[in-house]
Amino acid sequence: MSSFDREKFLIPIAHRGLHDERQGRIENTAPSFLAAIQHGFGIECDIRPAALSRPVVFHDPTTERLLDETRTVADLTQDDLARLRYRDGKSAILTFDEFLQLVEGRVPLLVEIKSEWSAPDAVFLKEVIRLIRAYSGPLALMSFDPAILSFVRALEPTIPRGMIAAATGPEDPLARIVGAERASDLSNLLESGPPAPDCYAYRVCDLPTPVTRYAREVHGRPFFAWTVRSPEDFRTAARWADAPIFEGLLPPERTP
């Protein structure tokens, strides 16, 4: 049984940290995470494997959007991680271990494991679980991919798990990867059995749906709404979810 604590987790969550490039805080970097901690927000971040399946905090499969050098993240060695910098010229790509040491349990973490919809990387996931076992703060592992969450559940069922989903159509990128029928099943949370998620994160512009209402109102599953970027999004999240995953503006109650 997992240790999902509603009181600890269900607070505003800063998407990829409290990032703002105009103020020198790039997504998924130490400055954005420290800013979220300073404001008392939870943190959402992304992890994926670098070379030798080492977990690193990075959203995209390649670096060109955020770094001047274009590399495939899965190929980055330890020397690469020590050398490369984001476009601010200062911030390094954090390993998952460094990220956990930075946060030190001060705020709740939603850690999204990125998926390319292939077989789960067992070496990578075992290392993620090893690091979490040594971490004392509130942390939940999230993913769009039920196979990843099922793997986590089998190895360490006490780690809270969250399934991420959105309403999808035939032209949605996910439908092109997994097929329209399976994408529809994922939208309707029909693959929740094996991973047994403690919570869900659903795209805010798709809320509510009959399935999300049923899971939340009948089964009592907590919902995060992602990604909240406007006052209207905050209103939707407040009505149909339990906490926002936000970026670009502060929650209304925290706006000066």
N, C-alpha and C positions, 0 to 999 in steps of 0.2 A: 504493500500500500504506500502511495506517495505521500509527501509532506506538504501539499499545496495549502497555503495559509491565506485565506481570503483577505484578512485584515492587512497582511503585509503586502500582498501583490496588487490588490485592486486600488491603485492610485494612478494618477497621470504618469504615463511612461513616455520618455523622450526617445523618439525614433532615431536610431543610430547615434544616440547622444543628443545633447542640446547644441546642435551644429548650426553655424552661421558663418559662411565663408567670408562675408564682409567684415566680420570681427575676428577672422583668423582661426575659426573653429571648423575644421573639415569633418565630415561624417566619419564615424567609427574611429576617431582618433582620441588620444588622451585629453586634449583640451576640451573636446565636446563632452566626454564622459565626466570630467571634473566639473564642468559647468552644470551638468544635470545633478550631480551630487550636491553642489553648492546650493541649488534651488530646492533640493529635497525631492526630486523626481526620480522615478524608476528609470531604468535604462533598457532599451531594446538594442541588440547588436546582431551582427551576422558573423558566422564562422564557416570556414571551408578549409580543406586540406592544402597545404603547400607541399614542397618536396618531402619525400619520406613520410607522407601522411601527417605532417606536423600541423596542428590546428592553429589557424591565424584568423584575426578579426578583419574581414574584408567582405564586401557585398558581391562585387562582380567577379566573373571568372577570369577576366583580364584587367590590366591596370590602366589602360589608356585614358579612361574618364577622369582619373584622379591623380595620376603620376605623369611626369613628362616622358618616362620610358615605358614602352609597351611590352609587357611580359604576360605570360600565362601564370596565374597565381599558383597552379599546381606544380609548376616547375621551379618556384622560388626556393633557393637553398638558404641555409642559415646565414651564409655570407651575404646573399642578396638582401635578406631582411635587415641585416645590420647596416647595409649601404644605402638602400633605396629610401627616398623621402617623398612625401606628398608635395603638392605644388606650393605649399607654404614654405618649403625649404627647411622645415624643422621636424615635422612629425614623422615618425617611423611607423611602418606597419606593425601593429602589436601582435605578438603571439597570444593565444588564449590564456596561457599561464600568466603573462605580463598583465593582461587585462584584469584577471581575477585579483592579482596582487595590487593593482591600482585601486580597484573598488573596495576591497577589504570588507565586504559585507555591509557597507553603509546604506545601500539602497537595493531594492529588489531588481533582479535581472531576468529579462526574457531573451534567451539566446536562440536565435534562429539558425538552424543547421541548413545551409544551402544544399539543394539537390539538383543533380543533372538527370535524375530519373533513370539511373542505372542501378546496379546492385550496390547496396551500402558498402562503404569502405570500412571494413571491420577494424583495421589497424587504427584508422583515424578516430572512429567512434569509441573504441576502447581507451584511447588516450584521453579523449574528451571526458569520459566517465571517470577515469583515474584522477584527473585534475579536479573534477567536481567533488569527488569523495573527500578530497583534502580541503575543500572550501566550506566555510561555515555560514555564509550568508544565504538569504532567500534567492533561489535560482530555479527557473523552469526552462526546459529545452523545448523548442518549438520547431515545427517544420510543416511544409505543404505535403511532404512525402510520408505516407503512413508506414512505409517499410522502415524508414529511419527511426520513427518513434517506436515501432514494434521491436526493433533491435535494442533500443535503449531500455525498453520495458523488460525484455528478457534478461539483460545483463544487470540492470540496477533498477528494480521497480519502485524504489523509494524516491527517485528523482522525479519531480513533477514534470508532466508532459502537456504540451498544448498543440492542437492541430490548427493550422492556418488555412483559410479557405476564402473563396470569393465566388460570386455568381459568374458563370462562364457561358459563352456562346460558341458556335462552330468556328468563328474566326479568332477566338482567343488563342494566344500562344500556347497555353497549356493543352488546349484541345488538339493542336497540331502535334504536340509531343506525345500525349498519352491516348489520343483518340477522343472523339466527341462524347461517346457513351461514358467512358471512365471519368472524363472531366465533369460531366453532369453528376455522376455519382459522388465525386469529391465535393462539388458545390453543395450537394444535399447531405453531406456528412455521413454517407453510407458506408465509408470504410473506417468507421470509428471503432469497430469491434476489437480487432487485434491490438491496436495501440492503446485503447482505453484512455483517451485523453482526460485530464483533469479540468481542462479549460479549452476554449476556442478563441481564435482571433479571426474576425471576419471583416472583409472590406466594407468601410463605412458607407460608401455610396450604394451598396447593395442591401443594406439593412432597412427594414426587417424582411425576413423571408418566413414562410410557414415553418420551415425546419429549424431556423435559428430561434424562433419564438418557442417552439415545442421543447427544444433542448434546454433553453434557458428557463422558461416558465414552468414546465412540467417536471423536467429532470433536474433542474437546479444547477445546470452547468454555467459557470461564469463565462462571460464573453468580453474580450477586448475588441475595440473597433479601430481598424487601421485604414489608411493613414490619415489622421485628422488634420486638416490644413486650413479650415475656415470656421467662422462662427456657426454656420449652418451645420458643418460636420460635428462640431462640439454638441450642438442641440440633438442631432441624431444619435450620437454616442450616448448622451445622457438619457435618452428615452429608451434605446433599444440594446444597450450594452452596459457593462459594469465599470469600465474604465477606458479612457482613450489612449491610443498610441499616436502621439502628435508630433508635428514639426512645423517650423515656420512662424508660429505664434504661440504665446503662452495660453494655458487654459484660462477661461474667463475669470475665475476666482483668484487667479494669480497675476492678472494684468493690472499694472499700476493705474 
